[in-house]
Amino acid sequence: MIKTTIVGGVLFLLPIALVLFLLGKALSIAKDLSEPVVEAAGVTSVAGVAAGTLVAIAFLVLISFVAGLLARTRIGQLTFTRMENSILSVLPQWRMAKGFIQSFETDTQSDIEVVMVPTDAGWCLAFVLEKPEGEWWSVFIPGATQWTSGAVAFARAEQVKPAGLTTAEAILLMRRCGAGSARIRALLATLEERNAL
């Protein structure tokens, strides 16, 4: 149990540590590139923060903005899709984080669908990460309060009920250990009246 918990914690923290490491490296490179600009300006600090750090952060924000513009082009989307299907598919947290962010965007349809599935303990919130082609659906049943870990289950299509929640709403509901779940209870009551459970 302890060994499994430690391994699970390492696998959860590894992508976060990797992102922080890469951001640190990017900031270091941006600082090195901004040194000539800072030296030419003759300013060493602004409001107690090193001018090199501020210029480096501004540079990274500018690069991110340009990358965002590129990502909206056809070539950018094709490149991102290839990266997502190869490199990023190794990180399961990537798809969850992407779905979470997409649920805040009104003009973007999230790739993740929030559903309800029956279990031995009752009906559970789950995420469909991939639309199935057959009768069996693979669903990820997250844990509360830690929604990034859980179990993969397989349910028949008729057992999978849309929850009517965005990914962000479902995650918030799990973080609150079910508090504020009136919509889900109403959905289950309606499905029960229709004999659809």
Backbone bond lengths (Angstrom), bond angles and torsions (degrees), N, CA, C in turn:
res aa  C-N    CA-C-N  psi(-1)  N-CA   C-N-CA  omega(-1)  CA-C   N-CA-C  phi
1 M - - - 1.464 - - 1.528 110.27 -
2 I 1.330 117.21 -47.61 1.460 120.97 -178.57 1.524 110.03 -66.63
3 K 1.346 116.09 -42.82 1.462 120.64 179.71 1.528 110.14 -61.41
4 T 1.327 117.63 -44.35 1.461 122.23 179.37 1.522 110.91 -62.87
5 T 1.323 116.68 -41.39 1.461 121.13 179.48 1.529 110.83 -64.55
6 I 1.325 116.56 -42.06 1.467 120.32 179.23 1.525 110.34 -64.69
7 V 1.340 116.66 -46.06 1.467 120.51 179.46 1.534 110.20 -61.78
8 G 1.335 117.04 -42.61 1.463 120.79 177.47 1.514 112.05 -61.29
9 G 1.331 116.33 -40.92 1.463 120.70 177.92 1.516 112.17 -64.58
10 V 1.336 116.37 -41.09 1.469 120.48 178.15 1.525 110.39 -63.91
11 L 1.337 116.86 -44.82 1.466 120.02 179.76 1.517 111.87 -65.03
12 F 1.332 117.05 -31.33 1.468 120.37 177.48 1.525 110.84 -73.19
13 L 1.342 117.27 -42.18 1.461 121.55 -175.58 1.523 113.19 -78.60
14 L 1.328 117.61 -23.15 1.463 121.01 -176.19 1.528 113.09 -57.17
15 P 1.344 120.25 -50.21 1.474 118.65 178.61 1.527 112.70 -63.15
16 I 1.340 117.32 -35.89 1.472 120.61 179.05 1.521 109.44 -65.50
17 A 1.331 116.95 -45.67 1.472 121.26 179.03 1.521 110.29 -62.16
18 L 1.325 116.71 -39.05 1.463 121.00 179.38 1.535 110.75 -63.36
19 V 1.322 117.00 -43.84 1.466 121.00 178.51 1.529 110.33 -63.46
20 L 1.331 117.40 -45.64 1.466 120.83 179.12 1.529 111.38 -62.60
21 F 1.323 116.45 -40.25 1.469 121.05 178.16 1.528 110.22 -62.60
22 L 1.332 116.36 -46.64 1.467 120.34 -179.35 1.529 111.76 -65.13
23 L 1.353 116.89 -39.30 1.465 119.75 176.57 1.528 110.95 -63.75
24 G 1.320 116.89 -40.98 1.465 121.07 177.51 1.524 111.58 -61.51
25 K 1.336 116.15 -43.28 1.464 120.64 178.24 1.523 110.48 -64.56
26 A 1.344 117.01 -43.03 1.465 120.93 179.26 1.523 110.88 -62.04
27 L 1.335 116.81 -41.63 1.462 120.86 178.87 1.533 110.35 -65.00
28 S 1.332 116.92 -39.76 1.467 121.21 178.91 1.532 110.66 -63.67
29 I 1.324 117.15 -43.53 1.465 120.98 178.76 1.526 110.17 -65.54
30 A 1.328 116.61 -42.82 1.464 120.65 178.99 1.524 110.98 -62.93
31 K 1.350 117.08 -37.14 1.471 120.58 177.22 1.526 110.56 -62.85
32 D 1.345 115.73 -45.05 1.465 119.97 179.81 1.526 110.87 -61.34
33 L 1.333 116.67 -40.34 1.464 120.66 -179.94 1.527 112.07 -70.65
34 S 1.339 116.88 -29.05 1.466 119.89 -176.58 1.524 113.48 -87.41
35 E 1.329 118.73 -9.52 1.471 121.44 -178.68 1.526 113.48 -55.07
36 P 1.349 119.08 -45.80 1.472 117.78 179.20 1.531 113.03 -60.88
37 V 1.332 117.39 -36.65 1.467 121.31 179.52 1.520 110.09 -66.47
38 V 1.332 116.55 -43.91 1.466 121.59 -179.06 1.527 110.27 -65.83
39 E 1.330 116.99 -42.90 1.463 120.80 179.37 1.528 110.86 -64.73
40 A 1.332 117.14 -39.39 1.470 120.77 179.44 1.524 110.71 -66.92
41 A 1.339 117.03 -34.66 1.466 120.65 179.64 1.522 111.25 -75.36
42 G 1.321 117.78 -24.95 1.456 121.62 179.05 1.521 114.42 74.66
43 V 1.329 117.89 16.09 1.466 122.63 179.48 1.529 108.00 -105.39
44 T 1.328 116.25 126.11 1.467 119.17 -179.17 1.521 113.39 -96.00
45 S 1.346 116.66 -31.45 1.460 118.75 179.17 1.523 110.27 -151.83
46 V 1.345 113.73 154.89 1.463 121.50 176.94 1.517 106.60 -130.42
47 A 1.331 116.80 117.56 1.466 122.67 -179.58 1.529 111.31 55.14
48 G 1.330 116.40 36.21 1.458 120.64 176.80 1.517 114.85 84.49
49 V 1.320 117.08 -0.90 1.465 120.84 179.01 1.523 107.64 -106.56
50 A 1.324 116.07 135.36 1.467 120.49 -178.83 1.523 109.76 -57.58
51 A 1.314 115.98 132.96 1.465 121.34 -178.27 1.527 110.69 -61.25
52 G 1.325 117.12 -35.56 1.466 120.91 178.39 1.516 111.91 -60.18
53 T 1.325 116.18 -39.44 1.467 120.99 178.98 1.526 110.45 -66.24
54 L 1.336 116.42 -43.82 1.474 120.15 179.82 1.519 111.77 -63.94
55 V 1.335 117.17 -42.51 1.464 120.70 178.53 1.528 109.84 -65.62
56 A 1.336 116.87 -39.63 1.471 120.69 179.20 1.527 111.01 -63.68
57 I 1.328 117.21 -42.35 1.469 120.76 178.44 1.523 110.27 -65.22
58 A 1.341 116.91 -42.76 1.471 120.38 177.60 1.523 110.57 -61.32
59 F 1.337 116.28 -39.37 1.461 121.40 178.23 1.531 110.86 -63.03
60 L 1.333 116.89 -44.26 1.472 120.70 179.09 1.530 111.40 -65.11
61 V 1.338 116.86 -38.03 1.465 120.08 177.26 1.526 110.04 -64.35
62 L 1.336 116.81 -41.68 1.464 121.02 178.05 1.530 111.08 -63.21
63 I 1.326 116.79 -44.01 1.470 121.20 177.71 1.533 109.89 -61.66
64 S 1.340 117.17 -42.28 1.466 120.97 178.89 1.518 111.00 -62.51
65 F 1.333 116.98 -40.24 1.467 121.65 178.94 1.525 110.32 -63.67
66 V 1.323 117.05 -45.99 1.468 120.84 178.81 1.535 110.21 -63.46
67 A 1.342 116.62 -40.41 1.465 120.30 177.92 1.532 110.26 -63.75
68 G 1.345 117.01 -37.99 1.463 121.00 177.10 1.521 111.79 -63.60
69 L 1.343 116.16 -40.22 1.472 119.89 176.38 1.528 110.48 -64.34
70 L 1.340 116.15 -42.34 1.460 120.69 178.54 1.525 111.11 -63.87
71 A 1.340 116.62 -37.14 1.468 121.18 -178.30 1.526 112.13 -64.73
72 R 1.333 117.36 -22.43 1.469 120.81 179.35 1.523 112.43 -81.89
73 T 1.340 117.70 -12.10 1.461 120.36 178.87 1.525 109.73 -81.73
74 R 1.316 115.88 164.61 1.471 120.64 -178.98 1.530 111.13 -63.77
75 I 1.330 116.38 -42.32 1.466 120.71 179.34 1.527 110.49 -64.73
76 G 1.330 116.33 -42.18 1.461 120.45 178.82 1.514 112.27 -62.58
77 Q 1.328 116.65 -42.10 1.464 120.32 179.78 1.522 111.02 -67.01
78 L 1.330 117.33 -38.89 1.462 121.27 177.81 1.525 110.53 -63.89
79 T 1.328 116.53 -44.46 1.468 121.01 178.68 1.525 110.87 -62.91
80 F 1.335 116.79 -44.43 1.459 120.66 -179.68 1.535 111.00 -63.93
81 T 1.328 117.05 -41.15 1.471 120.44 178.77 1.519 110.76 -61.61
82 R 1.312 116.66 -41.71 1.478 119.86 177.99 1.526 111.04 -63.86
83 M 1.337 116.46 -43.96 1.474 119.96 177.84 1.520 110.86 -62.27
84 E 1.342 115.82 -42.01 1.460 120.45 -177.60 1.523 110.91 -65.48
85 N 1.330 117.46 -35.99 1.465 120.96 -178.86 1.519 112.89 -80.83
86 S 1.328 117.81 -15.06 1.462 118.97 -179.77 1.527 111.33 -111.49
87 I 1.307 117.42 -72.70 1.471 121.29 -173.59 1.521 111.87 -71.43
88 L 1.340 116.95 -51.01 1.464 120.50 -172.91 1.526 113.10 -74.54
89 S 1.346 117.55 -15.73 1.466 118.82 179.48 1.524 111.81 -67.80
90 V 1.333 116.97 -16.55 1.463 121.33 177.96 1.531 110.58 -73.54
91 L 1.324 117.60 -23.19 1.459 122.04 -177.85 1.528 109.81 -102.07
92 P 1.336 118.90 98.93 1.465 120.14 -178.33 1.525 112.76 -62.35
93 Q 1.326 117.14 -28.30 1.458 120.09 179.55 1.526 111.09 -65.28
94 W 1.333 117.18 -24.43 1.460 121.26 -179.72 1.525 110.54 -60.72
95 R 1.333 117.04 -49.20 1.472 120.43 -177.93 1.519 111.26 -65.01
96 M 1.334 116.68 -37.86 1.456 120.11 178.78 1.527 110.38 -66.44
97 A 1.329 116.26 -45.97 1.470 120.03 179.79 1.527 110.42 -63.88
98 K 1.324 116.71 -39.37 1.469 120.52 179.08 1.524 110.47 -62.93
99 G 1.336 116.96 -45.57 1.465 120.75 178.44 1.516 112.11 -63.32
100 F 1.334 115.83 -37.49 1.465 120.84 178.19 1.525 110.27 -62.57
101 I 1.325 116.70 -46.91 1.471 121.20 -179.70 1.524 110.54 -66.25
102 Q 1.339 117.53 -41.65 1.463 120.68 -179.74 1.519 111.89 -63.58
103 S 1.325 118.12 -28.52 1.461 119.96 -178.40 1.524 111.97 -69.35
104 F 1.335 117.78 -16.67 1.465 121.28 175.94 1.524 112.22 -86.15
105 E 1.335 116.62 -19.47 1.451 120.99 -177.95 1.524 109.42 -87.05
106 T 1.319 116.31 124.83 1.465 119.95 -176.53 1.519 112.59 -75.88
107 D 1.341 117.87 -26.89 1.457 120.18 -176.92 1.523 113.38 -94.85
108 T 1.325 117.62 2.97 1.456 121.56 -178.56 1.525 110.02 -118.60
109 Q 1.317 116.41 131.76 1.462 121.65 176.01 1.531 107.87 -85.74
110 S 1.314 116.78 125.62 1.462 120.94 -179.46 1.524 110.51 -68.16
111 D 1.347 115.63 142.84 1.464 120.98 177.18 1.523 111.23 -73.16
112 I 1.322 116.68 -17.49 1.464 121.51 -175.47 1.523 109.47 -102.22
113 E 1.335 116.40 128.58 1.462 121.37 177.69 1.527 108.61 -104.05
114 V 1.313 116.33 134.39 1.464 121.42 178.02 1.521 107.72 -92.06
115 V 1.332 116.46 126.84 1.464 121.87 -176.77 1.527 110.13 -133.45
116 M 1.320 114.57 172.30 1.466 121.92 172.39 1.535 106.98 -115.80
117 V 1.330 116.40 137.04 1.462 121.22 176.92 1.526 109.27 -133.55
118 P 1.344 116.60 146.45 1.463 119.05 178.85 1.532 111.26 -77.69
119 T 1.341 115.23 141.83 1.463 121.64 173.92 1.528 107.63 -134.41
120 D 1.316 116.55 178.49 1.465 120.25 177.52 1.523 111.69 -61.73
121 A 1.329 116.60 -30.19 1.468 121.13 -177.53 1.520 113.28 -88.95
122 G 1.324 118.13 -3.88 1.467 122.34 -176.58 1.513 109.61 127.33
123 W 1.311 116.49 -161.19 1.467 121.70 -179.83 1.518 109.68 -85.89
124 C 1.322 116.35 136.27 1.465 122.13 -177.79 1.519 110.78 -122.92
125 L 1.324 114.66 148.32 1.463 119.92 170.10 1.521 107.64 -70.81
126 A 1.317 115.84 143.27 1.464 120.70 178.53 1.523 108.90 -148.82
127 F 1.319 115.32 164.92 1.455 121.64 178.23 1.521 109.50 -116.96
128 V 1.318 116.08 135.36 1.466 121.36 171.94 1.521 105.68 -99.16
129 L 1.323 116.31 112.24 1.458 120.95 -178.00 1.520 111.75 -91.33
130 E 1.323 115.81 -18.36 1.460 120.28 -176.64 1.522 108.24 -145.70
131 K 1.311 116.11 124.99 1.468 120.40 -179.89 1.525 109.55 -69.11
132 P 1.321 117.45 127.24 1.462 120.33 -178.20 1.533 111.72 -80.79
133 E 1.315 115.17 159.83 1.462 120.47 176.38 1.522 111.05 -104.10
134 G 1.302 117.43 -17.93 1.453 120.46 -177.15 1.516 112.40 -110.90
135 E 1.330 114.96 -157.85 1.459 121.44 -177.14 1.531 112.59 -80.07
136 W 1.337 117.11 -24.16 1.461 121.40 -177.37 1.519 110.57 -97.56
137 W 1.331 116.30 132.37 1.460 123.29 178.81 1.524 108.62 -109.20
138 S 1.322 116.75 136.67 1.468 119.90 170.95 1.525 106.66 -94.89
139 V 1.327 115.67 128.46 1.459 121.57 -178.72 1.523 108.93 -127.96
140 F 1.317 114.77 148.80 1.459 121.09 175.84 1.521 107.47 -103.14
141 I 1.331 116.66 117.81 1.464 121.68 178.96 1.536 107.17 -98.87
142 P 1.332 116.21 104.21 1.468 119.22 -177.11 1.519 111.94 -75.84
143 G 1.307 114.70 160.23 1.461 120.27 176.16 1.517 110.84 -90.62
144 A 1.312 115.66 157.11 1.464 120.53 174.23 1.527 104.89 -109.51
145 T 1.215 120.67 129.84 1.443 132.45 8.89 1.530 113.01 -95.32
146 Q 1.303 117.55 -9.30 1.465 121.98 -177.90 1.525 109.61 -89.99
147 W 1.323 117.35 90.21 1.458 123.00 -173.07 1.524 114.11 -73.60
148 T 1.338 118.63 -10.33 1.458 120.02 -179.41 1.527 112.59 -85.52
149 S 1.326 117.02 -5.92 1.462 119.43 174.49 1.523 108.01 -124.95
150 G 1.310 115.77 151.65 1.460 119.61 -177.62 1.510 109.70 174.73
151 A 1.331 116.02 -143.26 1.462 121.27 -176.93 1.523 110.22 -136.67
152 V 1.319 114.99 151.03 1.460 121.24 173.95 1.517 106.78 -97.52
153 A 1.321 115.89 130.48 1.464 121.00 178.86 1.520 108.86 -128.07
154 F 1.321 115.75 161.20 1.463 121.34 177.85 1.519 107.80 -121.42
155 A 1.323 115.62 127.03 1.459 120.75 -177.40 1.521 109.15 -131.20
156 R 1.323 114.73 150.10 1.472 119.12 174.84 1.524 109.20 -68.57
157 A 1.305 116.68 153.93 1.463 122.16 -176.22 1.527 111.63 -55.62
158 E 1.341 117.88 -39.40 1.469 120.17 -177.65 1.527 112.81 -71.04
159 Q 1.343 117.45 -15.67 1.461 120.99 178.36 1.524 112.62 -86.63
160 V 1.317 117.40 -15.60 1.463 122.29 -176.40 1.526 108.53 -91.60
161 K 1.328 116.07 116.38 1.474 122.03 -177.31 1.531 109.68 -114.67
162 P 1.330 118.21 126.34 1.470 119.71 176.31 1.522 110.69 -58.43
163 A 1.328 116.22 134.89 1.466 120.73 -176.45 1.526 112.35 -88.17
164 G 1.321 117.63 -16.65 1.457 119.96 -179.15 1.527 113.19 71.68
165 L 1.330 116.84 23.51 1.462 122.11 178.97 1.523 109.49 -118.20
166 T 1.318 116.12 151.88 1.459 119.37 169.71 1.527 107.79 -79.75
167 T 1.318 115.76 166.80 1.463 119.72 177.90 1.526 110.60 -59.45
168 A 1.329 116.30 -42.66 1.470 120.26 -179.48 1.525 111.11 -62.34
169 E 1.342 117.63 -41.77 1.470 120.76 179.25 1.521 111.35 -64.51
170 A 1.338 116.29 -40.45 1.464 120.07 179.51 1.526 111.21 -65.83
171 I 1.323 116.84 -42.06 1.461 120.67 179.72 1.528 110.20 -64.94
172 L 1.321 116.74 -42.01 1.461 120.58 178.15 1.532 110.62 -61.91
173 L 1.316 116.91 -41.07 1.460 121.68 178.58 1.531 110.86 -61.80
174 M 1.335 116.82 -40.74 1.466 120.20 178.51 1.524 111.36 -70.14
175 R 1.334 116.41 -38.51 1.466 119.63 178.49 1.524 111.42 -63.35
176 R 1.324 115.91 -28.96 1.472 121.12 178.76 1.527 111.80 -90.50
177 C 1.323 117.58 8.25 1.476 123.22 -179.91 1.526 111.62 56.22
178 G 1.324 116.91 38.85 1.464 121.59 175.26 1.510 115.53 93.56
179 A 1.326 118.17 -7.89 1.468 120.05 179.42 1.529 109.26 -66.30
180 G 1.320 116.21 132.83 1.463 121.01 -178.78 1.514 113.09 86.19
181 S 1.331 117.08 29.09 1.466 120.74 -175.87 1.527 113.27 -99.90
182 A 1.321 117.86 30.76 1.468 121.43 -177.89 1.524 111.90 -58.98
183 R 1.341 117.58 -39.45 1.468 120.52 179.98 1.524 111.95 -62.88
184 I 1.319 116.76 -39.88 1.467 120.70 -179.76 1.526 109.97 -68.45
185 R 1.335 116.92 -42.84 1.472 119.64 178.56 1.521 110.72 -63.12
186 A 1.337 117.17 -38.81 1.462 120.70 178.06 1.524 110.50 -66.06
187 L 1.326 116.96 -39.40 1.472 121.01 177.47 1.520 110.61 -62.09
188 L 1.324 116.95 -46.18 1.465 120.48 179.79 1.529 111.16 -63.44
189 A 1.337 117.46 -39.80 1.465 120.71 178.17 1.528 110.77 -63.32
190 T 1.333 116.89 -41.98 1.465 121.24 178.37 1.519 111.00 -64.05
191 L 1.340 116.89 -44.84 1.463 120.56 179.16 1.528 111.08 -63.81
192 E 1.334 116.96 -35.95 1.453 121.03 178.48 1.524 111.13 -66.65
193 E 1.353 116.87 -41.15 1.471 120.60 177.22 1.514 111.55 -61.10
194 R 1.309 117.55 -34.18 1.469 122.41 -178.29 1.546 111.43 -86.64
195 N 1.334 116.89 1.63 1.464 122.78 -174.53 1.527 111.38 56.97
196 A 1.328 115.28 38.13 1.454 120.51 -178.16 1.515 112.28 -100.96
197 L 1.317 117.60 4.14 1.474 120.26 178.10 1.500 110.77 -93.48
